[in-house]
Amino acid sequence: MDIKKSDFFTIPNLMGYFRILLIPVYIFIYSRADSSVDYLIAALVIGISGLTDFFDGKIARRFDMITDLGKVLDPVADKLTLGAIVISLTFRYPFMREALIIYILKEMYMGIAGLLLTRYGWTTPGATRYGKVCTAALYIMTFILLLRPDINPGIANALMLISILVMIIAWISYIGLYTRLFLVLKKEKTVSEGMIQEVYTHYKLAEKKRRSIMLFLLIIFIAYLIIGALSVNMKQPEISTDYLESLSAKDFYGDHTGIDRARIIERNEEALDERLRMIAMAKERIILSTFEFRQDNSGLDVLSALLNAAQRGVKVEVLVDGLSSWINMEGNPYFYSLSSHPNASIILYNKLNLFTPWKSMGRMHDKYLIIDDTAYLLGGRNTFNYFLGDYGGHINYDRDVLVYNTVEKGSNSSLYQLEAYFDHISGLPDCSIFHGSASTANRISVKKAKSKLENRYQQLKSERPELFDPEYDYTLVTDPTNKITLLSNPTTIYPKEPKVLYALTELMKNAKDNVKIHTPYFIPNDLMYQLFQEIADSSEVTIMFNSVANNGNPFAASDYHHNRQKIIDTGMNILEYEGGVSYHGKSIAIDDDIAIIGSFNLDMRSAYLSTELMLVINSEDTNTQLVQNMHDYEADALEVNRDGSYSLQENQEVKELTTRKYIRVKLFHYLFGWARDLF
């Protein structure tokens, strides 16, 4: 390498020095960033570095300023800049540490191999196609994370995972190239230009073969995932004779006032308030089970309250489904700040594992909150803005029921049924602890998240002091019940006996006068068609679910659009909800004394694949409250006639499908209709 003194001060090389000097500036800004503006400034610094990189090459070629120093300086500045970005992102995204390790190992390998080749007089090969794709993918990923600091953790994880895979593929391609070069060096004593070209030609041919092999392996792996998932989960178990014989509708009724009191929580704002109040009141133990827990406003409110409870000595246990946890929680420092606290644990049900796809369909769909021996909340709400609070944006309507135990420990309150259920499911071998190491709390990103949660909780207390009243009396806001019984599906991750389905249909068959059902959607198999036809033959049955146009679930909308007449032919009175907001409530009112609320959708997934809970409440007061709430929604529903037409009331009109939604409905039917029992 021939470096002249004048080479140090060429414009392209000065621009290279400038890029290196920008690295500590960027790290300083990013490490102290606390707002979207701060992250934008950090991204701007990297943008300036990128523009400088673009123009220094242009200038060097245009004005003949290409130097040996520049040939080294430019890639060094590239790698240092990219490395600095990856390192800085580990402050905010713990999952980025894996990407950093692979990046360092890859660059070390290339640096050492390139140095050895140079010593033997061989020109260091340029970037391979995979290497260029790798660099581009890393820059795209890092810029997205820089510009969108509020990005969904699941999307951030997916971007980082893609980058890791691309780096591994690029690394493998370089290993193939360098191995071929070293093999030639071992045989030949001298190196010629023709020999170099011959090696590169052979390498490119081998690279094409590798691409074909990798594509083939990818197709095999996708087929493995699909076949593995379907091989176990397409079979729907029959109900056991023992369970059928044990079912008796009279067991759900009580002769006198019991020890549990109840109240339905209807509005999303009230649902968040009640959760915050309960968590603040807890003294010994908090149990929260949720299918999905997100880092949005209401999710952070609940998370800050749970962290505060753990800090004041309350045992906090959170159970989350293992699929949604990867999407929303993995790599998220807010959840790490809770999971790493010694008084708290986050438990995952059936953590996602691509190498065991036969386990993938068994999901935990239960939603409840228990505090001490005092009270619990159970229903269909997940823990994020769609269902909790009033933070604007997209919402879903749903329903919970608050149950208050009026007696001290040792009673036969339904609270202990639910607590025993949690202890059982959380202790299953398929449950695992989510980042419970105490050392996790020492990460920079986790410390910052913990501080933000603490500040958020103090702000909640100052803005809503009524939610933190230690003298709050649940007796004044609840109604008496005769009996409350918990219904649950089996907890195995494999297909389940449809116990909740059969218990619900047994109760409905026992109705004296009428049954009113609300569900987001109705996706029945032949057995369910038969059961609901039998119920309609014995009682006046009205069922309400979202219309095709109003349904937020594209699978359900497509299925109803295709099977609408078969559902009408069951003989039930059909109401299609068109309130403009997707309805997510799962409730049944039987006569004037049974109210049933929980997480069970009237579909095959809830019947056979997911864990599900429904609370059967024998109470005229609770039934009255539920029926009134149902009526409020039914005012925005269209009544369906037996021929499929509508009986429109005054000021009602049918909401027509948009062209876009019609295409989506048809597309989902043709692509996924064969797997309707899995959605």
Secondary structure as the mmCIF struct_conf table of DSSP 4:
data_model
#
loop_
_struct_conf.conf_type_id
_struct_conf.id
_struct_conf.beg_label_comp_id
_struct_conf.beg_label_asym_id
_struct_conf.beg_label_seq_id
_struct_conf.end_label_comp_id
_struct_conf.end_label_asym_id
_struct_conf.end_label_seq_id
HELX_RH_3T_P HELX_RH_3T_P1 LYS A 5 PHE A 9
BEND BEND1 THR A 10 THR A 10
HELX_RH_AL_P HELX_RH_AL_P1 ILE A 11 SER A 31
TURN_TY1_P TURN_TY1_P1 ARG A 32 ARG A 32
BEND BEND2 SER A 35 SER A 35
HELX_RH_AL_P HELX_RH_AL_P2 SER A 36 ARG A 62
TURN_TY1_P TURN_TY1_P2 PHE A 63 ASP A 64
HELX_RH_AL_P HELX_RH_AL_P3 ASP A 68 LEU A 89
TURN_TY1_P TURN_TY1_P3 THR A 90 ARG A 92
TURN_TY1_P TURN_TY1_P4 PRO A 94 PHE A 95
HELX_RH_AL_P HELX_RH_AL_P4 MET A 96 ARG A 119
TURN_TY1_P TURN_TY1_P5 TYR A 120 GLY A 121
HELX_LH_PP_P HELX_LH_PP_P1 TRP A 122 PRO A 125
HELX_RH_AL_P HELX_RH_AL_P5 ARG A 129 LEU A 147
TURN_TY1_P TURN_TY1_P6 PRO A 149 ASP A 150
HELX_RH_AL_P HELX_RH_AL_P6 PRO A 153 LYS A 187
BEND BEND3 LYS A 189 THR A 190
HELX_RH_AL_P HELX_RH_AL_P7 GLU A 193 ASN A 233
TURN_TY1_P TURN_TY1_P7 MET A 234 MET A 234
HELX_LH_PP_P HELX_LH_PP_P2 PRO A 237 SER A 240
HELX_RH_AL_P HELX_RH_AL_P8 THR A 241 SER A 246
HELX_RH_3T_P HELX_RH_3T_P2 ALA A 249 PHE A 252
BEND BEND4 ASP A 255 HIS A 256
BEND BEND5 ILE A 259 ILE A 259
STRN STRN1 ASP A 260 ILE A 265
BEND BEND6 ARG A 267 ARG A 267
HELX_RH_AL_P HELX_RH_AL_P9 ASN A 268 MET A 281
BEND BEND7 LYS A 283 GLU A 284
STRN STRN2 ARG A 285 THR A 290
BEND BEND8 PHE A 291 PHE A 291
STRN STRN3 PHE A 293 PHE A 293
BEND BEND9 GLN A 295 ASP A 296
HELX_RH_AL_P HELX_RH_AL_P10 ASN A 297 GLN A 311
TURN_TY1_P TURN_TY1_P8 ARG A 312 GLY A 313
STRN STRN4 LYS A 315 ASP A 321
HELX_RH_AL_P HELX_RH_AL_P11 GLY A 322 ASN A 328
TURN_TY1_P TURN_TY1_P9 MET A 329 GLY A 331
HELX_RH_AL_P HELX_RH_AL_P12 PRO A 333 SER A 339
TURN_TY1_P TURN_TY1_P10 SER A 340 SER A 340
BEND BEND10 HIS A 341 HIS A 341
TURN_TY1_P TURN_TY1_P11 PRO A 342 ASN A 343
STRN STRN5 ALA A 344 TYR A 349
BEND BEND11 ASN A 350 ASN A 350
TURN_TY1_P TURN_TY1_P12 LEU A 354 PHE A 355
HELX_RH_3T_P HELX_RH_3T_P3 PRO A 357 LYS A 359
TURN_TY1_P TURN_TY1_P13 SER A 360 MET A 361
STRN STRN6 ARG A 363 MET A 364
STRN STRN7 TYR A 368 ILE A 371
TURN_TY1_P TURN_TY1_P14 ASP A 372 THR A 374
STRN STRN8 ALA A 375 GLY A 379
BEND BEND12 GLY A 380 GLY A 380
STRN STRN9 THR A 383 THR A 383
BEND BEND13 PHE A 384 PHE A 384
TURN_TY1_P TURN_TY1_P15 ASN A 385 PHE A 387
BEND BEND14 LEU A 388 GLY A 389
BEND BEND15 GLY A 392 GLY A 393
STRN STRN10 TYR A 397 TYR A 397
STRN STRN11 ASP A 400 ASN A 405
BEND BEND16 VAL A 407 VAL A 407
TURN_TY1_P TURN_TY1_P16 LYS A 409 GLY A 410
BEND BEND17 SER A 411 SER A 411
HELX_RH_AL_P HELX_RH_AL_P13 SER A 414 SER A 426
TURN_TY1_P TURN_TY1_P17 GLY A 427 GLY A 427
BEND BEND18 LEU A 428 LEU A 428
TURN_TY1_P TURN_TY1_P18 PRO A 429 ASP A 430
STRN STRN12 CYS A 431 ILE A 433
BEND BEND19 PHE A 434 HIS A 435
HELX_RH_3T_P HELX_RH_3T_P4 ALA A 438 ASN A 442
BEND BEND20 ARG A 443 ARG A 443
HELX_RH_AL_P HELX_RH_AL_P14 ILE A 444 GLU A 463
HELX_RH_3T_P HELX_RH_3T_P5 PRO A 465 PHE A 468
TURN_TY1_P TURN_TY1_P19 PRO A 470 GLU A 471
HELX_RH_3T_P HELX_RH_3T_P6 TYR A 474 VAL A 477
STRN STRN13 ASP A 479 PRO A 480
BEND BEND21 ASN A 482 ASN A 482
STRN STRN14 LYS A 483 SER A 488
BEND BEND22 ILE A 493 TYR A 494
HELX_RH_AL_P HELX_RH_AL_P15 LYS A 499 LYS A 509
TURN_TY1_P TURN_TY1_P20 ASN A 510 ASN A 510
BEND BEND23 LYS A 512 ASP A 513
STRN STRN15 ASN A 514 HIS A 518
BEND BEND24 PRO A 520 PRO A 520
STRN STRN16 PHE A 522 ILE A 523
HELX_RH_AL_P HELX_RH_AL_P16 ASP A 526 SER A 538
BEND BEND25 SER A 539 SER A 539
STRN STRN17 GLU A 540 ASN A 546
TURN_TY1_P TURN_TY1_P21 VAL A 548 ASN A 550
BEND BEND26 GLY A 552 GLY A 552
HELX_RH_AL_P HELX_RH_AL_P17 PRO A 554 ILE A 568
TURN_TY1_P TURN_TY1_P22 ASP A 569 THR A 570
HELX_LH_PP_P HELX_LH_PP_P3 MET A 572 MET A 572
STRN STRN18 ASN A 573 TYR A 577
BEND BEND27 GLY A 579 VAL A 581
STRN STRN19 TYR A 583 TYR A 583
STRN STRN20 SER A 587 ILE A 590
TURN_TY1_P TURN_TY1_P23 ASP A 591 ASP A 593
STRN STRN21 ILE A 594 GLY A 598
BEND BEND28 SER A 599 SER A 599
STRN STRN22 LEU A 602 ASP A 603
HELX_RH_AL_P HELX_RH_AL_P18 MET A 604 MET A 604
HELX_RH_PI_P HELX_RH_PI_P1 ARG A 605 LEU A 609
STRN STRN23 SER A 610 THR A 611
STRN STRN24 LEU A 613 ASN A 618
HELX_RH_AL_P HELX_RH_AL_P19 GLU A 620 GLU A 634
TURN_TY1_P TURN_TY1_P24 ALA A 635 ASP A 636
STRN STRN25 ALA A 637 VAL A 640
HELX_LH_PP_P HELX_LH_PP_P4 ASN A 641 ASN A 641
TURN_TY1_P TURN_TY1_P25 ARG A 642 ASP A 643
BEND BEND29 GLY A 644 GLY A 644
STRN STRN26 TYR A 646 SER A 647
TURN_TY1_P TURN_TY1_P26 GLU A 650 ASN A 651
HELX_LH_PP_P HELX_LH_PP_P5 GLU A 656 THR A 658
HELX_RH_AL_P HELX_RH_AL_P20 THR A 659 PHE A 672
HELX_RH_3T_P HELX_RH_3T_P7 GLY A 673 LEU A 678
#
